[in-house]
Amino acid sequence: MTRHIRGGGPLVATLAATLALTACGAGGRDSSDGEAAADTPGVTDDTVTIGGTFPLTGVAAPGYSEIPTGAQAYFDYVNEQGGVHGRQIDYIVKDDGYNPTTTSTVTNELVLKDEVFATVGSLGTPTQASVADYLNDEGVPQMMVSSGSLQWGDDVENRPMTFGWQPDYESEGKIIGQWVAENMPDAKVGLFLQDDDLGEDAEKGVRQYVDDQIVAVERYTSGNTDVAPQVSGLQAKKADLVLAFNTPSYTALSQLVALKTGYKPQWFYANIGSDPALVGSLLERFSEGAVDGDSTALDGVMTTEYIPGVDNPEDPWVQLWQKVWDEHGEDGELTNYRIYGMSQAYAFVQALDAAGEDLTREGLVEAVEEGGTDWDGPQLAPFRYSADSHMGISGMRILELEGGKGKPLTDVLVTDIGDAEITTDDSGSADDAPPENGVPTS
Amino acid sequence: MRDRITAVRRNVLARHLFLALVGLLVVVVVVESISDYRNTQLASMAYLGIAAGGLTVLTGTNGQLSLGHGALMAIGAYTSALLLPDSDSSLPLSLVILAAVAVTLVVGAAVGLAAARLHGPYLAGATLALAVAVPGIALYFKETLGGEQGLRVVMPDIPVWVLDLAFFVTGQDLSRSRYTAYVGWLTLIVVFVLLANLSAGRTGRRWRAVRDDEVSAELAGIDLGRARVSAFMVSAAAAGAAGAILAFTVKLAAPSAFTLTLSLTLLAAIVLGGLGSLAGALIGAALLTFLPSVVTDVGRSAGLSDIQAAELAPLVYGLVMVAVILLAPAGIVGSLRGAVQRSATTRRTTSPTTTKGTAS
């Protein structure tokens, strides 16, 4: 422990001198800030820099890490066509490993170091919640968060820069609940819920319609991979219809446990947990090959859909995505997660376009609030963007899965949070086709 | 002058205070000359450094292995978060840090009492259980502790006198990330001075005696349990302070920040830097803070895709770890120190008169 400092005096003197120099230099440095403030960060005459945080590594990475690759491919496609108002889109993706602490660090990096104009499509409820206030305080638009929590759109006053994108879990719960009440009034309903916003919001929605049909509610904590107690709980209460609001891993886990215990209810997985390809591969991995992992694994299961997916190769939007992926994608196939990223990127390009030539952060927010509900796009139901609500897509349709494909059971149903009625969508959003060149214009 | 310097060298406390002063000057110069983003990284390095410093005292000096320091940090962070719920809270940050330390100290005492009876793998197992269980508490008491989403930490406004002082000293307005970096590094300096003094004094000698040989320590009249519990408490207190700084930096206390990975990261920091050395803990913390972002940036500029660049960071981190253990088994500081001592010994054998006072 006896380290000796030789020549301590000169060292102190040097440091003091440096300090004094920094102090002198400070006066000059401040003056340049005034000019910089006039410009919008991340925007030049020919580029706009945006960023996003996603789990690229860790447990949440399978599936989710493909979303930014889809968005990147679409931005590359738009850039090749000349960009938006002559600006090339530079998209910076950071890994947060689905850890809110890391999200905070890398978002700091995006805002302070990379000086992004906005964050776009950043993923996750706990992760984005950790930076929502920071981004709003800094005035950085938090565009189109990849999560169905209500908090991205229901509190415009406190979070004026935050926008949702996908349908919220409460609306999804309502639509599913009403359909069950009308079509399966005798079913004994069991709920299988992730114990966070996802499960809570969805339960609120479902209970509006089937409160008296519910015989069992089971919750699991994300990260705990043993769901046998929950599935047995549903089985013990003799639930014959299970409405499950969970992430894809837990679809696979719950299916495996049900196979083991011989529990055969009608399963209804919310959109977030029902990608047949991913669930199939997870099933095969978790069961170490005992269960065949092709996409027929979820046959007969019901779910919902709000953008067309890979099971619909004739859909004009999917054809556009296929073309974009073939031209600009990385290795690997076009997947539903990549389509998700592209659909989101499409909406952001619409927003950029609507914000006009003189791009500012406030201008972007205003443009989305004013025109967002009328945008054509891959979404089956229109956005709810307005000055009072920043909620995303307003509805979805219910499907039954058959050989990895979805067979529609309903028209597109739209609603909103709270008491809003559920109606059949008449805006024609589901029937529009992309423009010729695949780039939206206002 | 020369006599006074020699006197300062002899006096442990004076030497540590002098080092702290130099450290403070370096911190001011560095913090003022780098960007806001680098300052948030510095703040991260500060909390990792504080926690690693506490752990290195426990593991290196007292020979107890803890896999639960991440959980102790969580206690510090949640305490801070509960004390700073909104912008109206007028509690000064120094009191928040002290409160975090106090609460963690109490928990540390309880765990330390149990840990003092355990050895080797059993101790590792017990502290591992702590690391796994504590984040679960936050999930269970969702109403008060915020569940998966965690608790937001609202930093109070920077006190006016601090702003004035900062402007007086540096001539620049103090930005929030600079402020956080200062708070973090001031805490680090205070904690390190205290830790260094403890290790250098009687308490430290007892800890080392217990580590080296229990029987002879006991024969020398040292109460084994007491020495172990005190080491654990000191180490826990440091972890509590680190948790508070983490909360200030990240502005969030969420269970996912305090997984087992954090505890293992701290352990990795002290192994990389060199067990038992505070400087080593700091070097380890620096590596863990800066290595991932540097590697990811290098990967991206080398043309890798975002996913590949993100995957590169843990790979390089693993390789560095393996390389350090193979090439410098005593850690970076330990091996450097060994090398310096070896060259000093060689010099001494050639010219014994010139080396007076160099070797320890």
Contacts between the chains, C-beta under 8 A, distances in Angstrom:
chain1	res1	chain2	res2	distance
A	1	B	12	7.9
A	1	B	196	7.5
A	1	B	199	6.8
A	1	B	200	5.1
A	1	B	360	7.1
A	2	B	360	4.3
A	3	B	360	7.9
A	4	B	9	5.8
A	4	B	357	7.1
A	4	B	358	7.3
A	5	B	9	7.8
A	5	B	15	7.9
A	5	B	18	7.2
A	5	B	19	7.3
A	5	B	22	7.7
A	8	B	5	6.9
A	8	B	18	6.7
A	8	B	22	7.5
A	9	B	1	8.0
A	9	B	5	7.7
A	11	B	22	6.6
A	12	B	21	7.8
A	12	B	22	6.7
A	12	B	25	7.1
A	15	B	22	7.0
A	15	B	25	4.2
A	15	B	26	6.7
A	15	B	29	6.4
A	16	B	25	7.1
A	18	B	29	5.2
A	19	B	25	6.6
A	19	B	28	6.2
A	19	B	29	5.8
A	19	B	169	7.7
A	19	B	170	7.9
A	22	B	29	6.5
A	22	B	32	5.1
A	22	B	33	6.2
A	22	B	170	6.3
A	22	B	171	7.7
A	23	B	169	7.0
A	23	B	170	5.6
A	23	B	171	4.4
A	24	B	171	7.3
A	25	B	171	8.0
A	26	B	32	7.8
A	26	B	170	6.0
A	26	B	171	3.5
A	26	B	172	4.3
A	27	B	171	5.9
A	29	B	172	7.3
A	30	B	172	7.0
A	30	B	173	7.4
A	56	B	306	6.4
A	56	B	307	4.9
A	56	B	310	4.0
A	56	B	311	7.3
A	57	B	310	5.4
A	57	B	311	5.9
A	57	B	314	6.7
A	65	B	307	5.6
A	68	B	306	6.4
A	69	B	305	7.5
A	69	B	306	7.9
A	69	B	307	7.3
A	72	B	306	7.6
A	93	B	306	4.1
A	94	B	306	7.9
A	94	B	310	8.0
A	95	B	296	7.5
A	95	B	306	7.5
A	95	B	307	8.0
A	95	B	310	3.6
A	95	B	313	7.9
A	98	B	256	7.4
A	99	B	256	4.9
A	99	B	257	6.5
A	99	B	259	7.9
A	100	B	149	7.9
A	100	B	150	6.2
A	100	B	250	7.9
A	100	B	252	5.7
A	100	B	254	4.6
A	100	B	256	5.7
A	100	B	257	6.5
A	101	B	246	7.6
A	101	B	250	5.0
A	101	B	252	6.8
A	101	B	254	6.8
A	101	B	256	7.0
A	101	B	257	3.6
A	104	B	250	4.6
A	104	B	251	6.6
A	104	B	252	6.0
A	105	B	40	7.0
A	105	B	41	7.9
A	105	B	44	6.6
A	105	B	250	7.2
A	108	B	37	6.3
A	108	B	40	4.8
A	108	B	177	7.8
A	109	B	37	5.9
A	109	B	293	7.1
A	112	B	35	6.7
A	112	B	36	4.7
A	112	B	37	3.7
A	112	B	40	7.1
A	112	B	177	7.3
A	113	B	35	7.0
A	113	B	37	3.9
A	125	B	149	7.3
A	126	B	148	5.2
A	126	B	149	5.0
A	126	B	150	6.9
A	126	B	254	6.2
A	126	B	256	6.7
A	129	B	149	5.2
A	130	B	149	7.9
A	130	B	150	6.9
A	130	B	152	8.0
A	130	B	250	7.5
A	130	B	251	7.7
A	130	B	252	4.5
A	130	B	254	6.6
A	133	B	152	6.8
A	133	B	251	8.0
A	134	B	251	6.7
A	195	B	139	7.5
A	195	B	147	7.6
A	195	B	148	7.6
A	196	B	147	6.5
A	196	B	148	4.6
A	196	B	149	7.1
A	197	B	149	7.4
A	221	B	139	5.8
A	221	B	148	7.9
A	222	B	148	6.8
A	330	B	305	6.0
